[in-house]
């Protein structure tokens, strides 16, 4: 299970990094097409969601070998629940408000939901 958690975190880091780079390109006016990174929901508290994703997935990756320690598991599981809940909000937004396709977004949401489930099973 630790290998699965680490793999999910690594894919999450890649997705978040890709979306952060896309957002930077959008800010520079380098995108020819509309993108979800240009919407108001692409940031929380003025920080790109992808930056939060990078921090979250790095934290999960670093904590993975220590998940047998109860306090670390609780912290990572709590973070995973917050990430899953935020993903639920963003998924709703993609479907009903933004109405834009984003395979990277959906993959990230799925990773967040899977991570929460796997962490629950691990305990």
C-alpha positions in Angstrom: 0.0 0.0 0.0 2.9 2.4 0.7 4.1 1.9 -2.9 0.5 2.8 -4.2 0.4 5.9 -2.0 3.8 7.0 -3.2 2.9 6.4 -6.8 -0.3 8.4 -6.4 1.6 11.2 -4.8 4.2 11.3 -7.6 1.5 11.5 -10.2 -0.2 14.2 -8.2 3.1 16.2 -8.1 3.4 15.9 -11.9 -0.1 17.0 -12.5 0.1 19.9 -10.1 3.5 21.0 -11.6 2.1 20.8 -15.1 -0.9 22.9 -14.1 1.2 25.5 -12.2 3.4 25.9 -15.3 0.3 26.3 -17.4 -1.0 29.0 -15.1 2.3 30.8 -15.3 2.1 30.7 -19.1 -1.5 32.0 -19.0 -0.4 34.9 -16.8 2.2 35.8 -19.4 -0.4 35.6 -22.2 1.2 32.6 -23.8 -1.9 30.4 -24.0 -3.8 30.4 -27.3 -6.8 28.6 -25.9 -9.0 29.2 -22.9 -8.1 27.2 -19.8 -9.4 26.5 -16.4 -6.2 28.0 -15.0 -7.6 31.4 -16.1 -10.7 31.1 -14.0 -11.3 32.6 -10.5 -11.6 29.0 -9.1 -8.0 28.2 -10.1 -6.8 30.0 -7.0 -7.7 29.8 -3.3 -6.7 32.7 -1.1 -4.7 34.1 -4.0 -2.6 31.0 -4.3 -2.8 28.7 -7.3 -4.6 25.4 -6.5 -1.7 23.6 -8.2 0.8 25.1 -5.6 -1.4 23.7 -2.8 -1.4 20.4 -4.7 2.4 20.3 -5.0 2.8 21.0 -1.2 0.1 18.4 -0.4 1.5 15.6 -2.6 5.1 16.3 -1.4 3.9 16.1 2.2 2.1 12.8 1.5 5.2 11.4 -0.3 7.6 12.4 2.5 5.2 11.0 5.2 4.5 7.7 3.4 7.2 5.7 5.1 6.0 6.9 8.5 2.3 6.1 8.2 2.6 3.4 10.8 3.1 6.2 13.4 -0.5 7.1 14.5 0.0 10.9 14.7 1.5 11.0 11.2 -1.3 8.9 9.8 -3.9 11.1 11.4 -2.3 14.2 10.0 -2.0 12.8 6.5 -5.5 11.3 6.6 -6.9 14.7 7.7 -5.1 16.4 4.9 -6.4 13.9 2.5 -10.0 14.5 3.6 -9.5 18.3 3.1 -8.0 17.6 -0.4 -10.9 15.3 -1.2 -13.5 17.8 -0.1 -11.8 20.6 -2.0 -11.7 18.3 -5.1 -15.4 17.7 -4.7 -16.0 21.5 -4.8 -13.7 21.9 -7.8 -15.3 19.0 -9.6 -18.8 20.5 -9.1 -17.4 23.8 -10.4 -15.9 22.1 -13.5 -19.2 20.4 -14.3 -21.8 23.1 -13.5 -20.1 26.5 -13.3 -16.9 26.6 -15.3 -18.1 23.9 -17.8 -14.6 23.4 -19.2 -13.0 20.1 -19.9 -9.8 19.4 -18.0 -8.4 15.9 -18.0 -5.5 16.9 -15.7 -8.1 18.3 -13.2 -10.2 15.2 -13.2 -7.1 13.0 -12.8 -6.0 15.1 -9.8 -9.5 14.8 -8.2 -9.5 11.1 -8.7 -6.1 10.8 -7.1 -7.3 12.9 -4.1 -10.4 10.7 -3.6 -8.4 7.4 -4.0 -5.7 8.6 -1.6 -8.3 9.3 1.1 -9.8 5.8 0.6 -6.4 4.1 0.5 -5.3 5.9 3.7 -8.4 4.8 5.4 -7.8 1.2 4.4 -4.2 1.3 5.5 -5.2 2.2 9.0 
